Amino acid sequence: MKPMKRLTDALFPGAKVFVAGMSGEPTRMFDELRADPQRADGVQFMAVSFPGIGDGDYLGLHPGARQSAFFMTTALRQGLAQGRAHLLPMDYGATVRHMREMPAPDLVITQLSPPDAQGWCSPGICADFVPLVWKRAARRVAQINPAMPRTRGSFRVHVSELDQFVEAESALVVAPDAVPNAVEQRIGAHVASLVRDGDTVQFGIGSVPVALAHSLAGHRRLKLHTGMVTDAVRVLWEAGALDRDALIVNGFAIGSKDFYDFVARNERIWMTDASVTHDIVRIAALENFVAVNSAVEVDLFGQVNSERTAGKIQAGAGGLPVFTTAAMLSRGGRSMICMPATAKGGQLSRIVPVLGDAAICNVPRHLADVVVTEHGAAQLRHLTIEARAQALMAIAAPEHRAPLAAAWDAVRARL
C-alpha cells in the first residue's frame, strides 16, 4: 500500500477506470482534475451516476477524456454527439451482470472511511457498485476521507487491499432535503392508503417519497428494501413506523450532512451492493413487497415511460424494471407508479392514449398494477383493456379526460 500526493497520479492514457458514483463520488479527484485536466486525457471513465447527484462530468474535464455511463445527463448527451461517450441502456439487473462480465478495469477509485483499529475501512454512504468490480480491478485506489462516516454493511476494505491511497478530507456529495408540494402530498396520501402495516416498501429519491413517509407515519412494522435511503427514511424511523428489528437494506444514502450522521448512528441501516438490492429472486421472496416509483407518462394500456421526455432521454431505467417485476412476483406485492397528472403547468396530460415514438416503454402493460396521481389510484390488476383505460382516465386531470376518451375511442376501434 503506497500513499500518494494526488489520486490523479494513478491515471494514465488508455486506462479504463471505474469510479464510485452517486454519493460515493471521490470529490477530491474532481478537484485535482479541475486543477490539472491534462490528467484526464486519454482516460476512459466509467461510473454509475444519476443526474443531479454529484458531478459525474468527466467529459468536461478534457477533450481527450472518454466516458461510459448508465444514465443520461446533459454532459453525456454532448459527449455522445462528439463520439466521446457511450450510454449503456441497462436497468440495474443488467448493470450488475455487465459489471461481472465486462473486461476487468485497470483501476477502481473510491472513497472510504478511515480504518478502524484492525485496519478495516467502510465504504460509508455508498456501497452500490464498487463491490462488484473491486476484486477484479488490476489496481485499487482510494481517497481515505475523514468526513466519510463508518456504516454497517456487506462490504468493507482492509488497508492491505489498497494499492495506493490519498488521505484527505473533502466534502461529501450532498442533496437538499426534498419539500413536497400540495400535489405530491396528495399523491403520497393515496399511496399510503394502499400500504398495510408490516409491508416491505421500496421508494427512490424526490419529494413524493418524503410526502409518502409523512403519510405513513401512523403505520407500524414497515420494512424497507430499496436502492437508496433518503430523509424519508428518517421521517419513518422517528415516527415509529419502521420495524426496529428489521434491517433497512439499501445501496447508498443521499441527503444532507445531518442525514448522513443519522445513517451512521442507525444500526439497522445496512449498506450492500446492487446484486442484493436489485436481485429479483431475493426481492420476490419477500412477502408484501410494495414498489413505489415515478414515471414520465403512462398510457391507457398501462405501459410506463420513465426516462424519455419529448424524445430526449432524461436518465435511465435504473431499478424500476427490477422492482416492478419483483413486486408482481411477491406474494401480496404491489407495484405503484406515481406522477402528477399533468406537466407544463397543466398543458400536457401525463396519462396519454398510447406511448408514441418519442417514448421508451420501461414497464410493459402485462406488469401494470397501480397508477397514482393527485386525483386518485387506478388499480389495474385483473382489469380488462377497456376497464383499465377507464380507470386511468378517471385519475387524469379533469380537463384532459374528454380528449383522452375521444382518443381512446379511436384506439379501441383499431384493436
Secondary structure per residue as TSV (DSSP state, phi and psi in degrees):
chain	resnum	aa	ss	phi	psi
A	1	M	-	360.0	125.0
A	2	K	E	-119.8	125.3
A	3	P	E	-70.9	149.3
A	4	M	-	-123.9	158.3
A	5	K	S	-81.7	-34.8
A	6	R	-	-138.0	140.5
A	7	L	G	-62.7	-34.1
A	8	T	G	-69.4	-10.7
A	9	D	G	-65.5	-18.9
A	10	A	G	-80.2	-15.4
A	11	L	-	-80.7	151.5
A	12	F	-	-154.0	152.5
A	13	P	T	-56.6	134.4
A	14	G	T	89.5	-7.0
A	15	A	-	-70.2	139.0
A	16	K	E	-99.3	114.1
A	17	V	E	-120.8	120.9
A	18	F	E	-93.6	124.3
A	19	V	E	-116.6	136.1
A	20	A	-	-56.1	140.6
A	21	G	-	-116.0	-162.2
A	22	M	G	50.9	-136.4
A	23	S	G	-76.4	-6.1
A	24	G	G	-92.3	2.3
A	25	E	-	-54.7	127.3
A	26	P	-	-73.1	92.7
A	27	T	H	-62.7	-29.6
A	28	R	H	-61.0	-39.0
A	29	M	H	-64.8	-39.7
A	30	F	H	-63.3	-40.2
A	31	D	H	-60.2	-42.9
A	32	E	H	-65.8	-39.9
A	33	L	H	-70.1	-33.8
A	34	R	H	-66.1	-35.6
A	35	A	H	-75.8	-28.5
A	36	D	-	-140.4	72.0
A	37	P	G	-64.2	-17.7
A	38	Q	G	-59.6	-24.6
A	39	R	G	-64.1	-21.4
A	40	A	G	-86.9	-8.5
A	41	D	T	-63.2	124.3
A	42	G	T	79.9	2.4
A	43	V	-	-91.4	135.4
A	44	Q	E	-99.9	105.5
A	45	F	E	-91.5	145.5
A	46	M	E	-134.3	133.6
A	47	A	E	-156.1	153.0
A	48	V	-	-100.6	96.0
A	49	S	-	-123.5	142.2
A	50	F	-	-109.4	140.9
A	51	P	T	-54.1	128.6
A	52	G	T	92.7	-9.1
A	53	I	S	-111.9	109.7
A	54	G	S	76.2	-166.4
A	55	D	-	-90.7	-72.5
A	56	G	-	72.6	-1.5
A	57	D	-	-94.0	83.3
A	58	Y	-	-77.0	-27.9
A	59	L	T	-67.5	-29.2
A	60	G	T	-76.7	-6.3
A	61	L	T	-78.1	-39.0
A	62	H	-	-158.7	141.4
A	63	P	T	-64.0	-15.3
A	64	G	T	-92.3	-2.5
A	65	A	-	-75.1	150.2
A	66	R	E	-127.1	154.5
A	67	Q	E	-147.6	138.5
A	68	S	E	-113.4	136.6
A	69	A	E	-145.3	167.3
A	70	F	S	-116.8	-9.7
A	71	F	S	-128.4	140.1
A	72	M	-	-75.0	140.4
A	73	T	-	-135.5	169.3
A	74	T	H	-59.6	-44.0
A	75	A	H	-65.9	-39.4
A	76	L	H	-67.2	-37.9
A	77	R	H	-59.0	-42.2
A	78	Q	H	-65.4	-39.1
A	79	G	H	-66.2	-35.4
A	80	L	H	-62.5	-42.9
A	81	A	H	-64.0	-29.4
A	82	Q	H	-89.9	-4.3
A	83	G	T	75.9	19.4
A	84	R	-	-106.6	2.6
A	85	A	E	-135.2	157.0
A	86	H	E	-130.9	131.0
A	87	L	E	-108.2	120.8
A	88	L	-	-93.7	113.0
A	89	P	-	-83.4	71.8
A	90	M	-	-125.8	144.9
A	91	D	B	-81.9	-179.6
A	92	Y	H	-67.4	-31.7
A	93	G	H	-62.5	-45.8
A	94	A	H	-69.3	-32.2
A	95	T	H	-64.7	-40.5
A	96	V	H	-58.9	-47.1
A	97	R	H	-63.5	-40.5
A	98	H	H	-60.4	-42.8
A	99	M	H	-60.1	-35.9
A	100	R	H	-78.3	-27.1
A	101	E	H	-105.8	-16.5
A	102	M	S	-69.6	159.6
A	103	P	-	-54.9	141.0
A	104	A	-	-61.3	136.4
A	105	P	-	-70.4	156.0
A	106	D	S	-71.2	-34.9
A	107	L	E	-139.3	147.5
A	108	V	E	-124.8	132.2
A	109	I	E	-124.9	128.1
A	110	T	E	-146.1	177.4
A	111	Q	E	-105.6	146.9
A	112	L	E	-138.8	158.3
A	113	S	-	-75.2	162.8
A	114	P	-	-59.7	150.7
A	115	P	-	-69.4	153.0
A	116	D	-	-82.9	-170.3
A	117	A	T	-63.6	-24.2
A	118	Q	T	-94.6	1.2
A	119	G	S	92.1	11.2
A	120	W	E	-94.3	131.7
A	121	C	E	-104.9	150.8
A	122	S	-	-104.4	146.1
A	123	P	-	-74.0	-5.0
A	124	G	T	70.3	-121.5
A	125	I	T	-91.0	7.1
A	126	C	B	-147.7	117.6
A	127	A	-	-136.9	29.8
A	128	D	S	-79.2	-51.5
A	129	F	S	-121.3	-25.5
A	130	V	H	-54.1	-41.7
A	131	P	H	-58.5	-24.8
A	132	L	H	-74.9	-22.3
A	133	V	H	-115.6	-6.2
A	134	W	H	-56.9	-52.6
A	135	K	T	-71.6	-25.0
A	136	R	T	-83.7	-23.0
A	137	A	S	-66.5	145.8
A	138	A	S	-65.8	-37.4
A	139	R	E	-138.0	144.6
A	140	R	E	-120.2	121.6
A	141	V	E	-125.9	141.3
A	142	A	E	-139.9	147.6
A	143	Q	E	-93.3	114.0
A	144	I	E	-87.0	108.3
A	145	N	-	-110.7	113.2
A	146	P	T	-58.4	-19.4
A	147	A	T	-80.5	-13.3
A	148	M	S	-79.7	119.6
A	149	P	-	-72.5	155.0
A	150	R	-	-86.9	128.3
A	151	T	-	-124.1	172.1
A	152	R	E	-99.0	144.8
A	153	G	E	173.3	-170.9
A	154	S	S	-87.8	-10.2
A	155	F	-	-122.8	131.7
A	156	R	-	-147.2	161.5
A	157	V	E	-128.3	126.2
A	158	H	E	-84.3	142.8
A	159	V	G	-57.4	-25.9
A	160	S	G	-68.8	-17.0
A	161	E	G	-79.3	-17.4
A	162	L	-	-79.6	132.5
A	163	D	S	-80.8	-37.6
A	164	Q	E	-150.6	159.1
A	165	F	E	-157.9	158.9
A	166	V	E	-124.6	128.9
A	167	E	E	-97.7	108.7
A	168	A	-	-156.5	134.9
A	169	E	-	-86.6	134.5
A	170	S	-	-149.8	159.6
A	171	A	-	-65.5	142.5
A	172	L	-	-79.7	158.5
A	173	V	-	-67.3	127.5
A	174	V	-	-127.9	164.5
A	175	A	-	-139.9	140.9
A	176	P	-	-67.3	151.4
A	177	D	-	-62.6	134.1
A	178	A	-	-76.4	140.5
A	179	V	-	-118.6	109.1
A	180	P	-	-67.6	142.2
A	181	N	-	-90.9	-176.2
A	182	A	H	-63.3	-40.4
A	183	V	H	-62.9	-46.0
A	184	E	H	-65.3	-34.6
A	185	Q	H	-63.9	-39.0
A	186	R	H	-68.2	-39.0
A	187	I	H	-61.7	-46.3
A	188	G	H	-58.4	-40.2
A	189	A	H	-65.9	-40.4
A	190	H	H	-63.6	-43.5
A	191	V	H	-63.0	-46.5
A	192	A	H	-58.9	-32.1
A	193	S	T	-67.2	-17.5
A	194	L	T	-102.8	-3.1
A	195	V	-	-93.2	135.7
A	196	R	-	-106.1	154.0
A	197	D	T	-53.9	135.2
A	198	G	T	90.2	-7.6
A	199	D	-	-64.8	154.3
A	200	T	E	-100.0	123.2
A	201	V	E	-114.6	144.0
A	202	Q	E	-124.9	135.3
A	203	F	E	-152.7	166.1
A	204	G	-	-108.9	-142.1
A	205	I	S	-97.8	158.6
A	206	G	S	120.2	-176.1
A	207	S	H	-79.0	-31.6
A	208	V	H	-62.3	-44.6
A	209	P	H	-58.8	-36.6
A	210	V	H	-67.0	-42.7
A	211	A	H	-61.4	-41.7
A	212	L	H	-61.4	-42.3
A	213	A	H	-59.6	-43.0
A	214	H	H	-64.5	-37.4
A	215	S	H	-72.1	-22.0
A	216	L	T	-91.5	5.2
A	217	A	T	-57.9	-29.4
A	218	G	T	-87.2	-6.1
A	219	H	-	-75.3	165.7
A	220	R	-	-138.8	152.5
A	221	R	S	62.2	26.9
A	222	L	B	-70.4	149.7
A	223	K	E	-122.1	159.4
A	224	L	E	-127.8	130.2
A	225	H	B	-136.0	109.6
A	226	T	-	-151.2	165.4
A	227	G	S	-77.0	-27.1
A	228	M	E	-147.4	159.9
A	229	V	E	-119.3	140.1
A	230	T	-	-129.5	-172.2
A	231	D	H	-60.9	-18.4
A	232	A	H	-57.9	-32.7
A	233	V	H	-66.9	-40.9
A	234	R	H	-64.9	-38.0
A	235	V	H	-58.4	-46.9
A	236	L	H	-66.3	-40.7
A	237	W	H	-63.9	-48.2
A	238	E	H	-70.5	-22.4
A	239	A	H	-81.6	-9.7
A	240	G	T	80.4	17.3
A	241	A	-	-82.3	-19.3
A	242	L	B	-93.2	146.8
A	243	D	-	-67.8	114.7
A	244	R	T	-69.3	-14.8
A	245	D	T	-94.6	-7.1
A	246	A	S	-99.4	142.8
A	247	L	-	-72.3	143.8
A	248	I	E	-94.3	94.7
A	249	V	E	-83.4	126.2
A	250	N	E	-159.6	167.9
A	251	G	S	-100.5	-32.9
A	252	F	E	-158.6	159.9
A	253	A	E	-111.0	143.1
A	254	I	-	-141.5	129.9
A	255	G	S	170.8	-147.0
A	256	S	-	-90.6	169.5
A	257	K	H	-59.8	-38.3
A	258	D	H	-62.7	-39.2
A	259	F	H	-66.5	-38.7
A	260	Y	H	-63.0	-34.9
A	261	D	H	-63.2	-39.3
A	262	F	H	-62.5	-43.8
A	263	V	H	-61.2	-42.6
A	264	A	H	-66.2	-34.1
A	265	R	H	-78.3	-29.7
A	266	N	-	-81.4	112.2
A	267	E	T	-74.4	-9.0
A	268	R	T	-91.0	-12.0
A	269	I	E	-80.2	119.5
A	270	W	E	-117.7	114.4
A	271	M	E	-89.7	130.3
A	272	T	-	-149.3	174.1
A	273	D	-	-87.8	171.5
A	274	A	H	-68.4	-18.5
A	275	S	H	-69.6	-17.0
A	276	V	H	-100.2	-49.5
A	277	T	H	-65.3	-26.7
A	278	H	T	-122.0	34.4
A	279	D	-	-89.5	108.8
A	280	I	H	-57.4	-43.3
A	281	V	H	-63.5	-45.2
A	282	R	H	-63.3	-44.3
A	283	I	H	-70.0	-41.1
A	284	A	H	-60.8	-25.9
A	285	A	T	-74.3	-14.2
A	286	L	S	-78.5	129.1
A	287	E	T	-76.9	145.8
A	288	N	T	56.8	47.5
A	289	F	E	-84.9	124.6
A	290	V	E	-114.7	113.2
A	291	A	E	-95.5	126.9
A	292	V	E	-121.5	113.4
A	293	N	E	-138.7	168.5
A	294	S	E	-107.4	171.3
A	295	A	-	-151.1	160.8
A	296	V	S	-80.8	-44.4
A	297	E	E	-160.6	158.2
A	298	V	E	-132.5	135.8
A	299	D	E	-96.8	175.2
A	300	L	T	-73.0	-6.5
A	301	F	T	-87.0	-12.5
A	302	G	-	96.1	6.5
A	303	Q	-	-74.8	142.3
A	304	V	E	-116.8	128.1
A	305	N	E	-107.7	117.1
A	306	S	-	-114.2	1.1
A	307	E	S	-138.9	-2.9
A	308	R	E	-126.6	125.6
A	309	T	E	-121.7	124.1
A	310	A	T	51.2	37.6
A	311	G	T	87.5	-8.6
A	312	K	E	-103.5	130.4
A	313	I	E	-71.8	128.3
A	314	Q	-	-99.8	-27.1
A	315	A	S	-152.4	-106.5
A	316	G	-	-171.9	177.4
A	317	A	-	-68.7	-33.9
A	318	G	B	57.4	-136.9
A	319	G	T	-92.0	-2.7
A	320	L	H	-55.8	-52.0
A	321	P	H	-59.9	-40.1
A	322	V	H	-62.7	-52.6
A	323	F	H	-66.0	-37.4
A	324	T	H	-64.4	-47.5
A	325	T	H	-62.8	-44.4
A	326	A	H	-63.4	-39.7
A	327	A	H	-62.9	-37.5
A	328	M	H	-73.4	-22.3
A	329	L	H	-89.1	-22.1
A	330	S	S	-67.9	136.0
A	331	R	T	-65.4	118.4
A	332	G	T	79.6	6.8
A	333	G	-	-78.4	159.2
A	334	R	E	-145.4	147.6
A	335	S	E	-115.7	125.9
A	336	M	E	-119.6	123.0
A	337	I	E	-102.8	121.1
A	338	C	E	-116.5	138.4
A	339	M	-	-167.3	151.6
A	340	P	-	-60.9	151.1
A	341	A	S	-70.0	-23.5
A	342	T	E	-133.4	166.8
A	343	A	E	-133.3	169.2
A	344	K	T	53.5	51.3
A	345	G	T	63.5	29.4
A	346	G	T	95.0	-5.5
A	347	Q	T	-70.7	-34.5
A	348	L	E	-113.1	134.6
A	349	S	E	-82.3	135.8
A	350	R	S	-90.0	-7.0
A	351	I	E	-96.9	119.7
A	352	V	E	-121.0	159.7
A	353	P	S	-60.0	-54.5
A	354	V	S	-147.5	138.9
A	355	L	-	-57.9	134.0
A	356	G	-	-101.1	-170.4
A	357	D	T	-75.2	-4.1
A	358	A	T	-96.2	7.2
A	359	A	-	-114.9	167.0
A	360	I	-	-124.6	130.7
A	361	C	-	-86.1	104.9
A	362	N	S	-90.3	-25.6
A	363	V	B	-130.3	116.8
A	364	P	-	-74.9	167.5
A	365	R	G	-64.1	-27.6
A	366	H	G	-73.0	-9.6
A	367	L	G	-105.4	6.4
A	368	A	-	-64.8	137.2
A	369	D	-	-134.7	-78.0
A	370	V	E	-127.3	132.3
A	371	V	E	-119.4	132.8
A	372	V	E	-125.2	129.9
A	373	T	E	-125.4	-178.0
A	374	E	T	-65.7	-13.1
A	375	H	T	-94.8	0.1
A	376	G	E	139.6	-172.5
A	377	A	E	-120.7	123.9
A	378	A	E	-96.7	112.9
A	379	Q	E	-93.9	104.6
A	380	L	-	-93.1	-20.3
A	381	R	T	-58.1	135.9
A	382	H	T	77.9	-4.0
A	383	L	-	-83.1	150.8
A	384	T	-	-70.4	170.3
A	385	I	H	-57.5	-45.8
A	386	E	H	-65.7	-46.1
A	387	A	H	-65.2	-34.4
A	388	R	H	-64.0	-46.5
A	389	A	H	-61.0	-42.1
A	390	Q	H	-65.4	-39.5
A	391	A	H	-64.6	-38.6
A	392	L	H	-71.8	-39.3
A	393	M	H	-64.2	-28.6
A	394	A	H	-69.6	-20.6
A	395	I	T	-107.4	5.6
A	396	A	S	-73.5	164.3
A	397	A	-	-61.3	136.6
A	398	P	H	-50.7	-39.7
A	399	E	H	-70.4	-12.8
A	400	H	H	-104.1	-2.9
A	401	R	H	-69.5	-41.6
A	402	A	H	-64.4	-47.0
A	403	P	H	-60.4	-37.1
A	404	L	H	-64.2	-42.5
A	405	A	H	-61.5	-43.4
A	406	A	H	-63.7	-41.8
A	407	A	H	-65.8	-38.1
A	408	W	H	-66.0	-37.3
A	409	D	H	-58.1	-40.2
A	410	A	H	-69.6	-39.8
A	411	V	H	-64.8	-46.0
A	412	R	H	-62.8	-33.7
A	413	A	H	-66.6	-19.2
A	414	R	T	-103.1	0.6
A	415	L	-	-64.9	360.0
